[in-house]
Each structure stands twice: as C-alpha cells, then as structure tokens.
Amino acid sequence: MKWKLTSISIAALATVVALSGCGSSGSGGNGGNTANTDGGNAAANGNAAGGNAAGENAPADTGSSSDKEVTVNFWVNWGGDFKKDYQKYVIDEFEKKYPNIKVKMTYVEGTDKLLTSIAGGNPPDVAQLDRFIVGSWAAKGSLEDLTPLAERDSISKDDYYPAVWAEANYDNKTYALPWGTDDRALYYNKTLLKQAGLDPEKPPTTMEELDMMADKIFKKGGNGKYDTVGFIPWMNQGSIYAYSWAMNGKFEDGGQLTPNDPQNVKALQWMADYAKKYNIATLSSFSNAMGQTGLNPFWTGKVGFIVDGNWILNDLAKTKPTFEWGVTPIPGPEGTEPTTWSGGFSYIMPKGAKQKEAAWTLLKFIAGYDGTLLWAKRPNAGNDITAMPKVNAELKMEENPNLKVFLDLMPNAHFRPVSPVGQKLWDEMFRVQDLAINGKGEPQALLDEVKKNVDSELAKITK
C-alpha cells in the first residue's frame, strides 16, 4: 500500500496513516510501507549483502517428505493486477521448480479474517503481513517461530537490510521473512527555488536551511490563500517519526519505549511552530485544494519541499511534471547526519499452518533471493526497492540518480519499535501530532501522556 496523505486534515491523516503501511499498492508495487503501518516501501547502495542469499544456496528440497502433491494456501493483501502479476512472475516459476507443491493464492483484504482463521484453527499456510505488526502478532502467539527452519537452511540476517530484518524478528526469534521495503526522502522543486532567488542546485542540508528556503517560497494570492507553499511538515510522509529521527530522537531505548525523548519533543515543537507561523487553517485550505487535483501535491508544482517515499517516482510516467525537481535526504539540525525510516511487508507462517514444510519451501522462495529477483525483474517494477541489497545491486538500481538517494539511506534506516504495543504507539504519536499542530497542547505534556498510555497498555499485555 502506498501512503497518500494529500490533506492536512489531521484527523483524517491519523486514520489513513494508521491503516496504510509502507510500500506498494495492489496494482503492482513493491510491498513495503507499511505507512496499518505500514506506511507505507527501499535499498542498496550497490553493495551485495554478505552471507548466502536466502533461498539461493539453501539445501535442495521438494517441499515435503514425499512426492505426494500438496497444496499450500497463500493469502495476500492485494488483489487485481498484483495478484495476477505475482502469479505469473513468481508463483508459476515456483511451481515449475517444485512440481509437487501447488499454490492456491487468495486475496484477503485486511487482517481480521486472518486473525479469525488462526483463532479458529484453520489458517492459511503462508500469508502476507505488514512487518510493522509482526512483533505484536508474535507476542500473542499468532505466528509460527521460523528460527529453526531459517537456521537449518542458512538464511541469514545479512541477506537483508538491518531495519527490515529487525522488523521481522521479536524476542530474538524470527517470525517472518522480509519482502519489499521503502524509505523516505525530501523532494524539492528547483523551479520554485529559482523563482525565490535561491540556488536550485543546492537543496537544504540542515533543518535551519530548510526553514529559510521554505519561507521564501510561501506566496499568497489576492484571496488570502496560498498559491504556493514552501513546506508543510505533516504533508504526505512528513511526520513526528521522520523528524524525531532526523533530530537523533529515540522511540525505544534499553527495552523501554521513549516517545517523550527530549529530541522527539523538539521535533513536535518544530512542527507546531510551522502550524502557528503559517496558520493551520490557511495551510489546511491549501492542502484540501491539492487533494481535489487527484495528484500528489508535489507534482502540482505548487509545493517547494515535501517528504515522501521512493514509490512516488512511479507517478512520473503519467504525471510528466513540467518543472525541474530533485531528491535529497531529509535534513536534520546542524551537525547531524541525514537519516530516514523504512517499512514494508513480509511473509509469515500463521500459527497452526497445516502444510508446514511445503509452506516453508514457498516462504523462503518468495521472500528469498529467487522470488525477490523474479518479482524485481518484472516489466512494471518501476522504482520499487527490494529488501535484499544483493538483488538491488544486481539490477543496478543505483544507476537511477533519484532512486539512488533512497538506496543510499537504507543501510542505516530506522524502523518503528518492534513491540506488542507498536500499533498503540503509532496511533498515539499521530493523535498528539494532530493536537500539537492545532494548538491543543504543549509537546512535552502531550508526549509524556503518550509515554504513560503505552506503558500502561504494555503492562496489561505482559503481566
């Protein structure tokens, strides 16, 4: 799923983001964030990962203890073109390699039916799941522990980016194999920079520079509404998560959740200051107008800077922007290194799966080197990024200079806390972001409240 948050009606934002993980859409995207979490979709800087590529050199197997034909029930979150293409480019090839395993791929929207099937003792054998919720599902016993199988077949964390592997693990055990990823960067409109008297070839490298440049781009028309805006921190993929990490904030430290980390407080204050300086109502009016265009706000040419994911590069074929633009890392304060955060999807074996060995054979193929490469090589792959550095390097993705920005950030990407209350933390952070930018609370008090709420929820689960 893609995150498409074109409006700054923040109540709507919180709802959409909570349901939209990073990554791709059902029309053939990469499957990665996450933005229920998504959120939401990224990659390699050309370096192959160490160790065996998952599935590439694993011991040969037939997927079952005999030559008897078995059927693996495989549930996916996307239908339409995705299901058709995935069958053609990946599943058909799997069935050629393992002729005694037949795969029944079924589109099942959301996760409610999957949870119900697990509780009822009749789950599918393999399912697609947002990596962000792997930890919470593992904590409540809904997933099979894949650790023994991964160790047996030499599947290593080195096959994947650190962030995507971390999201697939909980309590030092592997409960999923990563599939697809994405990350976020800052898109900038060179034409608007030039019109504002700024050097279009020198995007901001610090938050201070971003503030200065953005201010010069804000322009109002005779009706008092913005014709162009420099930057709206909460638009699209801009969020308290992105800026907290840019400011070296933390959401987890030593096993404790830290939503009220001092740097997170500063990040929320920075966002609230934009809302106050440029008037939240006027910004909302602009954002709502952008939403009515049917385009990503950046591609309208009326936004100077926007934080968004690598997946919006796929819009270029149909959008064909008439202005000059570029991509650069999300800047932090003076003296900090640019960073990003990543999300994406995974494949899991639900608790109680009937065909465990055949299911594992499918799972390690589709999330391993073979299946990942097959999917990444499909004709309409666009600017999707895989979870495996080796595959991204093999396909020379870094030769696309815009995509390379995202690829270079992936090895050090942040990820949302792998916690039984990860979703609760996510929802709470967007709730208080909404309050702060609407002037309904001070950042410190709001984030202290988040800390209290998530700790209370965690205590109920772990007691």
ROLO-643936 format. One record per residue (C-alpha): x, y, z; residue number from 1; chain; residue in three letters. Coordinates in nm, 4 decimals, decimal comma. Example, Ala and Ser with C-alpha at 12.3 -4.5 7.8 and 13.67 -1.06 7.14 Angstrom:
# residues 2
1,2300 -0,4500 0,7800 1 A Ala
1,3670 -0,1060 0,7140 2 A Ser
***
This chain:
# residues 463
0,0000 0,0000 0,0000 1 A Met
0,1115 0,3500 -0,0624 2 A Lys
0,0640 0,6319 0,1764 3 A Trp
-0,1161 0,9122 0,0017 4 A Lys
-0,1788 1,1833 0,2567 5 A Leu
-0,2629 1,4835 0,0463 6 A Thr
-0,4669 1,6671 0,3043 7 A Ser
-0,3646 1,8191 0,6325 8 A Ile
-0,6951 1,7494 0,7901 9 A Ser
-0,5045 1,5765 1,0623 10 A Ile
-0,7830 1,3648 1,1990 11 A Ala
-0,8095 1,2120 0,8554 12 A Ala
-0,4329 1,1856 0,8383 13 A Leu
-0,4106 0,9864 1,1557 14 A Ala
-0,6756 0,7463 1,0358 15 A Thr
-0,5282 0,6966 0,6905 16 A Val
-0,1725 0,6571 0,8110 17 A Val
-0,2708 0,4048 1,0735 18 A Ala
-0,4180 0,1878 0,8027 19 A Leu
-0,1667 0,2360 0,5244 20 A Ser
0,1652 0,0730 0,5732 21 A Gly
0,4587 0,1481 0,3729 22 A Cys
0,5120 0,0082 0,0407 23 A Gly
0,3249 -0,0702 -0,2647 24 A Ser
-0,0234 -0,0800 -0,3888 25 A Ser
-0,2214 -0,3715 -0,5140 26 A Gly
-0,1517 -0,2553 -0,8658 27 A Ser
0,1943 -0,3980 -0,8618 28 A Gly
0,4053 -0,2025 -0,6165 29 A Gly
0,6845 -0,3387 -0,4073 30 A Asn
0,5091 -0,4133 -0,0834 31 A Gly
0,6843 -0,2357 0,1617 32 A Gly
0,5181 0,0689 0,3986 33 A Asn
0,3909 -0,0026 0,5805 34 A Thr
0,2792 0,3570 0,6224 35 A Ala
-0,1589 -0,0337 0,9452 36 A Asn
0,1744 0,0833 0,9344 37 A Thr
0,2652 0,0379 0,7349 38 A Asp
0,3313 0,3316 0,5882 39 A Gly
0,3769 0,2662 0,3671 40 A Gly
0,8489 0,0792 0,0525 41 A Asn
1,3960 0,0745 -0,0289 42 A Ala
1,7544 -0,0489 -0,0700 43 A Ala
2,1066 -0,0884 -0,1673 44 A Ala
2,3956 0,1371 -0,2403 45 A Asn
2,5400 -0,1157 -0,4760 46 A Gly
2,6977 -0,3406 -0,2145 47 A Asn
2,5981 -0,7029 -0,2107 48 A Ala
2,4987 -0,8415 0,1253 49 A Ala
2,7270 -1,0832 0,2971 50 A Gly
2,6349 -1,4450 0,3582 51 A Gly
2,4122 -1,6657 0,1473 52 A Asn
2,1233 -1,5016 -0,0273 53 A Ala
1,8140 -1,6603 0,1219 54 A Ala
1,6981 -1,9412 -0,0995 55 A Gly
1,9938 -1,9105 -0,3377 56 A Glu
2,2218 -2,1731 -0,1856 57 A Asn
1,9798 -2,3411 0,0525 58 A Ala
1,9763 -2,7219 0,0554 59 A Pro
1,7669 -2,8692 -0,2210 60 A Ala
1,4289 -2,9940 -0,1079 61 A Asp
1,0993 -3,0934 -0,2573 62 A Thr
0,8939 -2,9074 -0,0036 63 A Gly
0,7513 -3,2199 0,1577 64 A Ser
0,8663 -3,5524 0,2935 65 A Ser
0,7297 -3,7402 -0,0071 66 A Ser
0,6430 -3,6910 -0,3707 67 A Asp
0,2764 -3,6617 -0,2852 68 A Lys
0,1246 -3,3438 -0,4229 69 A Glu
0,0334 -3,0876 -0,1591 70 A Val
-0,1489 -2,7584 -0,1814 71 A Thr
-0,0272 -2,4516 0,0045 72 A Val
-0,2908 -2,1910 0,0862 73 A Asn
-0,1337 -1,8479 0,0414 74 A Phe
-0,3184 -1,5286 0,1401 75 A Trp
-0,2175 -1,1886 0,0030 76 A Val
-0,3330 -0,8378 0,0946 77 A Asn
-0,3659 -0,7126 -0,2618 78 A Trp
-0,5779 -0,8348 -0,5490 79 A Gly
-0,6150 -0,7046 -0,9017 80 A Gly
-0,3017 -0,6588 -1,1068 81 A Asp
-0,0763 -0,7503 -0,8176 82 A Phe
-0,2294 -1,0953 -0,7712 83 A Lys
-0,2275 -1,1622 -1,1457 84 A Lys
0,1332 -1,0470 -1,1892 85 A Asp
0,2611 -1,2228 -0,8785 86 A Tyr
0,1093 -1,5467 -1,0010 87 A Gln
0,2710 -1,5037 -1,3408 88 A Lys
0,6178 -1,3878 -1,2442 89 A Tyr
0,6754 -1,5672 -0,9143 90 A Val
0,4259 -1,8401 -0,8243 91 A Ile
0,4245 -2,0063 -1,1665 92 A Asp
0,8039 -2,0240 -1,1532 93 A Glu
0,7908 -2,1692 -0,8038 94 A Phe
0,5535 -2,4429 -0,9153 95 A Glu
0,7862 -2,5311 -1,2034 96 A Lys
1,0720 -2,5717 -0,9571 97 A Lys
0,8614 -2,7643 -0,7056 98 A Tyr
0,6072 -2,9577 -0,9153 99 A Pro
0,4666 -3,1456 -0,6140 100 A Asn
0,3587 -2,8182 -0,4471 101 A Ile
0,0559 -2,6342 -0,5771 102 A Lys
-0,0102 -2,2820 -0,4536 103 A Val
-0,3614 -2,1523 -0,4041 104 A Lys
-0,3243 -1,7736 -0,3840 105 A Met
-0,6203 -1,5879 -0,2356 106 A Thr
-0,6781 -1,2161 -0,1936 107 A Tyr
-0,7972 -1,1363 0,1579 108 A Val
-0,8394 -0,7720 0,2492 109 A Glu
-0,7049 -0,6541 0,5846 110 A Gly
-0,6071 -0,8764 0,8758 111 A Thr
-0,9352 -0,9503 1,0560 112 A Asp
-1,0089 -1,2667 0,8604 113 A Lys
-0,6523 -1,3875 0,9085 114 A Leu
-0,6744 -1,3430 1,2854 115 A Leu
-1,0098 -1,5192 1,2914 116 A Thr
-0,8736 -1,8118 1,0914 117 A Ser
-0,5822 -1,8511 1,3314 118 A Ile
-0,8090 -1,8370 1,6348 119 A Ala
-1,0366 -2,0949 1,4732 120 A Gly
-0,7506 -2,3337 1,3983 121 A Gly
-0,7892 -2,3155 1,0208 122 A Asn
-0,5375 -2,0578 0,8948 123 A Pro
-0,3682 -2,0389 0,5557 124 A Pro
-0,0192 -2,1871 0,5323 125 A Asp
0,1533 -1,8632 0,4270 126 A Val
0,0310 -1,5054 0,4435 127 A Ala
0,1453 -1,1554 0,3606 128 A Gln
0,1736 -0,9275 0,6646 129 A Leu
0,2946 -0,5749 0,7275 130 A Asp
0,6305 -0,6135 0,9024 131 A Arg
0,5337 -0,3459 1,1497 132 A Phe
0,2831 -0,5760 1,3198 133 A Ile
0,4923 -0,8932 1,3167 134 A Val
0,6124 -0,8223 1,6723 135 A Gly
0,2648 -0,7743 1,8164 136 A Ser
0,1301 -1,0857 1,6418 137 A Trp
0,4271 -1,2915 1,7596 138 A Ala
0,3755 -1,1688 2,1158 139 A Ala
0,0192 -1,3001 2,1203 140 A Lys
0,1152 -1,6372 1,9727 141 A Gly
-0,0377 -1,5919 1,6275 142 A Ser
0,2754 -1,6799 1,4255 143 A Leu
0,4945 -1,9859 1,3873 144 A Glu
0,8532 -1,9433 1,5044 145 A Asp
1,0674 -1,9730 1,1901 146 A Leu
1,4015 -1,9634 1,3705 147 A Thr
1,4814 -2,3384 1,3484 148 A Pro
1,3929 -2,3502 0,9796 149 A Leu
1,5914 -2,0357 0,8987 150 A Ala
1,8952 -2,1713 1,0843 151 A Glu
1,8627 -2,5118 0,9175 152 A Arg
1,8616 -2,3583 0,5708 153 A Asp
2,1295 -2,0946 0,6387 154 A Ser
1,9045 -1,7945 0,5944 155 A Ile
2,0933 -1,5048 0,7439 156 A Ser
2,0129 -1,1546 0,8589 157 A Lys
2,2970 -1,0451 0,6302 158 A Asp
2,0762 -1,1275 0,3314 159 A Asp
1,8561 -0,8280 0,4198 160 A Tyr
1,8866 -0,4677 0,5272 161 A Tyr
1,9258 -0,4319 0,9050 162 A Pro
1,5964 -0,2464 0,9510 163 A Ala
1,3847 -0,4943 0,7562 164 A Val
1,5374 -0,7938 0,9332 165 A Trp
1,4846 -0,6335 1,2731 166 A Ala
1,1161 -0,5792 1,1997 167 A Glu
1,0754 -0,9477 1,1119 168 A Ala
1,2120 -1,0609 1,4493 169 A Asn
1,0730 -1,0473 1,8006 170 A Tyr
1,2293 -1,1536 2,1296 171 A Asp
1,5394 -1,2783 1,9426 172 A Asn
1,3343 -1,5122 1,7250 173 A Lys
1,2475 -1,4967 1,3548 174 A Thr
0,8741 -1,4859 1,2847 175 A Tyr
0,8740 -1,3585 0,9261 176 A Ala
1,0918 -1,3178 0,6201 177 A Leu
1,1071 -0,9623 0,4807 178 A Pro
0,9627 -0,8801 0,1418 179 A Trp
0,9834 -0,5393 -0,0181 180 A Gly
1,0739 -0,2167 0,1512 181 A Thr
1,0678 0,1587 0,1097 182 A Asp
1,2043 0,4699 0,2724 183 A Asp
1,1581 0,8453 0,2740 184 A Arg
1,3463 1,1497 0,1493 185 A Ala
1,2888 1,5177 0,0693 186 A Leu
1,1614 1,6107 -0,2774 187 A Tyr
1,2316 1,9698 -0,3807 188 A Tyr
1,1044 2,1915 -0,6611 189 A Asn
1,4031 2,3508 -0,8348 190 A Lys
1,1838 2,5853 -1,0358 191 A Thr
1,0261 2,7350 -0,7232 192 A Leu
1,3682 2,7653 -0,5618 193 A Leu
1,4959 2,9609 -0,8613 194 A Lys
1,1895 3,1872 -0,8613 195 A Gln
1,2539 3,2591 -0,4926 196 A Ala
1,6097 3,3693 -0,5678 197 A Gly
1,7683 3,0507 -0,4320 198 A Leu
2,0221 2,8205 -0,5947 199 A Asp
1,8165 2,5342 -0,7393 200 A Pro
2,1181 2,3045 -0,7345 201 A Glu
2,1764 2,3449 -0,3606 202 A Lys
1,8939 2,1810 -0,1648 203 A Pro
1,8876 2,2219 0,2143 204 A Pro
2,1312 2,0128 0,4154 205 A Thr
2,0023 2,1218 0,7570 206 A Thr
1,6626 2,1959 0,9077 207 A Met
1,7723 2,5551 0,9501 208 A Glu
1,8345 2,5855 0,5763 209 A Glu
1,5042 2,4131 0,5025 210 A Leu
1,3179 2,6655 0,7187 211 A Asp
1,4866 2,9593 0,5464 212 A Met
1,4305 2,8293 0,1930 213 A Met
1,0722 2,7261 0,2577 214 A Ala
0,9863 3,0700 0,3944 215 A Asp
1,0881 3,2334 0,0681 216 A Lys
0,8531 3,0099 -0,1331 217 A Ile
0,5308 3,0740 0,0621 218 A Phe
0,3180 3,3067 -0,1539 219 A Lys
-0,0418 3,4194 -0,1081 220 A Lys
-0,2835 3,5311 -0,3755 221 A Gly
-0,5328 3,8156 -0,3608 222 A Gly
-0,7850 3,5939 -0,1831 223 A Asn
-0,5504 3,5473 0,1114 224 A Gly
-0,4936 3,1808 0,0297 225 A Lys
-0,1588 3,0278 -0,0577 226 A Tyr
-0,0741 2,9994 -0,4251 227 A Asp
0,2472 2,8144 -0,3340 228 A Thr
0,3762 2,6753 -0,0069 229 A Val
0,7340 2,6203 0,0933 230 A Gly
0,6876 2,3238 0,3224 231 A Phe
0,4158 2,1599 0,5307 232 A Ile
0,5939 1,9258 0,7734 233 A Pro
0,2969 1,6886 0,8174 234 A Trp
0,2073 1,6576 0,4495 235 A Met
0,2333 1,3110 0,2907 236 A Asn
0,5171 1,1200 0,4600 237 A Gln
0,6173 1,4053 0,6862 238 A Gly
0,5562 1,3025 1,0475 239 A Ser
0,6748 1,3123 1,4059 240 A Ile
0,8592 0,9869 1,3353 241 A Tyr
1,0573 1,1292 1,0436 242 A Ala
1,1655 1,4462 1,2240 243 A Tyr
1,2335 1,2856 1,5598 244 A Ser
1,4827 1,0529 1,3962 245 A Trp
1,6244 1,3431 1,1937 246 A Ala
1,6913 1,5151 1,5279 247 A Met
1,8534 1,1994 1,6732 248 A Asn
1,5461 1,1213 1,8800 249 A Gly
1,4550 0,7737 2,0012 250 A Lys
1,1338 0,5780 2,0391 251 A Phe
1,2960 0,2905 2,2237 252 A Glu
1,5993 0,2755 2,4499 253 A Asp
1,7230 -0,0213 2,6506 254 A Gly
1,3978 -0,2081 2,6032 255 A Gly
1,1873 0,0871 2,7194 256 A Gln
0,9582 0,2890 2,4917 257 A Leu
1,0655 0,6539 2,4860 258 A Thr
0,8072 0,8590 2,2940 259 A Pro
0,8854 1,1606 2,5157 260 A Asn
1,2576 1,1590 2,4389 261 A Asp
1,3788 1,5230 2,4526 262 A Pro
1,4579 1,5258 2,0813 263 A Gln
1,1097 1,3963 1,9989 264 A Asn
0,9686 1,6866 2,1976 265 A Val
1,1805 1,9282 1,9932 266 A Lys
1,0593 1,7683 1,6701 267 A Ala
0,6948 1,8058 1,7665 268 A Leu
0,7543 2,1658 1,8706 269 A Gln
0,9179 2,2350 1,5341 270 A Trp
0,6099 2,1025 1,3553 271 A Met
0,3759 2,3038 1,5781 272 A Ala
0,5769 2,6185 1,5080 273 A Asp
0,5094 2,5778 1,1340 274 A Tyr
0,1368 2,5455 1,2015 275 A Ala
0,1407 2,8629 1,4070 276 A Lys
0,3645 3,0693 1,1794 277 A Lys
0,1855 2,9904 0,8538 278 A Tyr
-0,1642 2,9433 1,0033 279 A Asn
-0,3044 2,5937 1,0261 280 A Ile
-0,6392 2,6943 0,8724 281 A Ala
-0,4776 2,8510 0,5660 282 A Thr
-0,2447 2,5542 0,5266 283 A Leu
-0,5406 2,3185 0,5533 284 A Ser
-0,7232 2,5108 0,2829 285 A Ser
-0,4249 2,4777 0,0512 286 A Phe
-0,3835 2,1089 0,1241 287 A Ser
-0,7505 2,0368 0,0650 288 A Asn
-0,7304 2,2151 -0,2702 289 A Ala
-0,4342 1,9967 -0,3633 290 A Met
-0,6331 1,6883 -0,2730 291 A Gly
-0,9004 1,7845 -0,5223 292 A Gln
-0,6493 1,7748 -0,8084 293 A Thr
-0,6106 1,3997 -0,7814 294 A Gly
-0,2331 1,4428 -0,7918 295 A Leu
0,0332 1,4037 -0,5301 296 A Asn
0,0713 1,7644 -0,4029 297 A Pro
0,4358 1,7774 -0,5081 298 A Phe
0,3581 1,7015 -0,8725 299 A Trp
0,1226 2,0011 -0,8925 300 A Thr
0,4295 2,2264 -0,8921 301 A Gly
0,2946 2,4361 -0,6047 302 A Lys
0,4954 2,2814 -0,3189 303 A Val
0,8584 2,3674 -0,2589 304 A Gly
0,9540 2,0734 -0,0369 305 A Phe
0,7763 1,7549 0,0634 306 A Ile
0,8784 1,4392 0,2486 307 A Val
0,7673 1,1341 0,0554 308 A Asp
0,8683 0,7822 -0,0418 309 A Gly
1,0520 0,6299 -0,3338 310 A Asn
0,7226 0,4942 -0,4676 311 A Trp
0,6001 0,8333 -0,5898 312 A Ile
0,8724 0,8142 -0,8545 313 A Leu
0,6353 0,5670 -1,0193 314 A Asn
0,3983 0,8591 -1,0852 315 A Asp
0,6380 1,0116 -1,3371 316 A Leu
0,5226 0,8079 -1,6357 317 A Ala
0,1700 0,9519 -1,6158 318 A Lys
0,2340 1,2831 -1,4390 319 A Thr
0,5159 1,4220 -1,6543 320 A Lys
0,5915 1,7281 -1,4365 321 A Pro
0,6687 2,0476 -1,6248 322 A Thr
0,9043 2,1840 -1,3583 323 A Phe
1,2545 2,0861 -1,2534 324 A Glu
1,2880 1,8880 -0,9326 325 A Trp
1,5239 1,6734 -0,7297 326 A Gly
1,5510 1,4437 -0,4290 327 A Val
1,7746 1,4812 -0,1236 328 A Thr
1,7867 1,3229 0,2244 329 A Pro
1,5611 1,4624 0,4958 330 A Ile
1,7824 1,7186 0,6702 331 A Pro
1,8363 1,7319 1,0433 332 A Gly
1,9710 2,0093 1,2650 333 A Pro
2,3205 2,1442 1,2050 334 A Glu
2,5768 1,8763 1,2904 335 A Gly
2,3531 1,5709 1,2409 336 A Thr
2,3736 1,3078 0,9690 337 A Glu
2,0773 1,2719 0,7310 338 A Pro
1,8596 0,9716 0,8014 339 A Thr
1,5346 0,8019 0,7046 340 A Thr
1,2947 0,5366 0,8209 341 A Trp
1,1787 0,2248 0,6462 342 A Ser
0,8750 0,0000 0,6392 343 A Gly
0,7427 -0,2782 0,4234 344 A Gly
0,5832 -0,6189 0,4138 345 A Phe
0,6803 -0,9743 0,4993 346 A Ser
0,5670 -1,3319 0,4611 347 A Tyr
0,4674 -1,5303 0,7663 348 A Ile
0,3508 -1,8787 0,8569 349 A Met
0,0373 -1,8412 1,0707 350 A Pro
0,0157 -2,0447 1,3882 351 A Lys
-0,1470 -2,3787 1,3111 352 A Gly
-0,0497 -2,3921 0,9431 353 A Ala
-0,1206 -2,7443 0,8142 354 A Lys
0,1480 -2,7829 0,5461 355 A Gln
0,4498 -2,6548 0,7382 356 A Lys
0,7328 -2,7981 0,5290 357 A Glu
0,5740 -2,7087 0,1959 358 A Ala
0,4776 -2,3694 0,3361 359 A Ala
0,8365 -2,3053 0,4404 360 A Trp
0,9576 -2,4024 0,0936 361 A Thr
0,7245 -2,1437 -0,0580 362 A Leu
0,8005 -1,8813 0,2030 363 A Leu
1,1784 -1,8969 0,1668 364 A Lys
1,1454 -1,8909 -0,2136 365 A Phe
0,9179 -1,5872 -0,2409 366 A Ile
1,0996 -1,3897 0,0301 367 A Ala
1,4433 -1,5178 -0,0645 368 A Gly
1,6794 -1,4429 -0,3474 369 A Tyr
1,4970 -1,6376 -0,6200 370 A Asp
1,1499 -1,4959 -0,5688 371 A Gly
1,2724 -1,1477 -0,4840 372 A Thr
1,4720 -1,1305 -0,8068 373 A Leu
1,1851 -1,2636 -1,0168 374 A Leu
0,9477 -1,0003 -0,8788 375 A Trp
1,2017 -0,7183 -0,9056 376 A Ala
1,2670 -0,8006 -1,2722 377 A Lys
0,9030 -0,7820 -1,3801 378 A Arg
0,8400 -0,5269 -1,6570 379 A Pro
0,6372 -0,2856 -1,4433 380 A Asn
0,8598 -0,2923 -1,1334 381 A Ala
0,9209 0,0810 -1,1633 382 A Gly
1,1044 0,2307 -0,8667 383 A Asn
1,0206 -0,0400 -0,6162 384 A Asp
1,3054 -0,1453 -0,3889 385 A Ile
1,3581 -0,4948 -0,2558 386 A Thr
1,4539 -0,5929 0,0984 387 A Ala
1,7708 -0,7619 -0,0301 388 A Met
2,0762 -0,5447 -0,1080 389 A Pro
2,2184 -0,8126 -0,3357 390 A Lys
1,9154 -0,8061 -0,5647 391 A Val
1,9093 -0,4261 -0,5810 392 A Asn
2,2776 -0,4205 -0,6703 393 A Ala
2,2380 -0,6948 -0,9301 394 A Glu
1,9668 -0,4928 -1,1055 395 A Leu
2,1835 -0,1792 -1,0920 396 A Lys
1,9091 0,0255 -0,9301 397 A Met
2,1643 0,2818 -0,8149 398 A Glu
2,2078 0,3967 -1,1751 399 A Glu
1,8818 0,5911 -1,1355 400 A Asn
2,0094 0,9035 -0,9545 401 A Pro
1,6763 0,9799 -0,7865 402 A Asn
1,6323 0,6248 -0,6654 403 A Leu
1,9941 0,6176 -0,5511 404 A Lys
1,9133 0,8750 -0,2812 405 A Val
1,6731 0,6259 -0,1253 406 A Phe
1,9060 0,3310 -0,1780 407 A Leu
2,1969 0,5017 -0,0072 408 A Asp
1,9875 0,5707 0,3024 409 A Leu
1,8600 0,2157 0,3501 410 A Met
2,1600 0,0513 0,5233 411 A Pro
2,1163 0,2871 0,8197 412 A Asn
1,7393 0,3319 0,8079 413 A Ala
1,5404 0,3479 1,1298 414 A His
1,2408 0,1261 1,1983 415 A Phe
0,9472 0,1599 1,4314 416 A Arg
0,9792 -0,0245 1,7637 417 A Pro
0,9129 -0,3973 1,7419 418 A Val
0,6784 -0,4128 2,0373 419 A Ser
0,3474 -0,5709 2,1398 420 A Pro
0,2192 -0,2125 2,1598 421 A Val
0,3817 -0,0845 1,8421 422 A Gly
0,0445 -0,0053 1,6864 423 A Gln
-0,0693 0,1713 2,0042 424 A Lys
0,2449 0,3853 1,9996 425 A Leu
0,1892 0,4686 1,6331 426 A Trp
-0,1699 0,5736 1,6900 427 A Asp
-0,0801 0,7784 1,9955 428 A Glu
0,2005 0,9647 1,8194 429 A Met
-0,0314 1,0761 1,5404 430 A Phe
-0,3030 1,1665 1,7874 431 A Arg
-0,0765 1,4088 1,9714 432 A Val
0,0771 1,5357 1,6457 433 A Gln
-0,2740 1,6402 1,5468 434 A Asp
-0,3291 1,8112 1,8816 435 A Leu
0,0051 1,9923 1,8769 436 A Ala
-0,0256 2,1439 1,5306 437 A Ile
-0,3787 2,2546 1,6105 438 A Asn
-0,2582 2,4315 1,9236 439 A Gly
-0,4366 2,1959 2,1620 440 A Lys
-0,1485 2,1028 2,3880 441 A Gly
0,2198 2,1513 2,4591 442 A Glu
0,4579 1,8963 2,3033 443 A Pro
0,6209 1,7951 2,6311 444 A Gln
0,2918 1,7288 2,8089 445 A Ala
0,1441 1,5530 2,5074 446 A Leu
0,4384 1,3156 2,4679 447 A Leu
0,4504 1,2497 2,8420 448 A Asp
0,0895 1,1407 2,8056 449 A Glu
0,1837 0,9070 2,5206 450 A Val
0,4528 0,7517 2,7387 451 A Lys
0,2035 0,6904 3,0166 452 A Lys
-0,0539 0,5396 2,7806 453 A Asn
0,1779 0,2977 2,6010 454 A Val
0,3442 0,1839 2,9224 455 A Asp
0,0028 0,1182 3,0716 456 A Ser
-0,1022 -0,0824 2,7663 457 A Glu
0,2210 -0,2821 2,7705 458 A Leu
0,1750 -0,3636 3,1388 459 A Ala
-0,1670 -0,5140 3,0647 460 A Lys
-0,0222 -0,7361 2,7918 461 A Ile
0,2912 -0,8544 2,9705 462 A Thr
0,1612 -0,9023 3,3259 463 A Lys
***
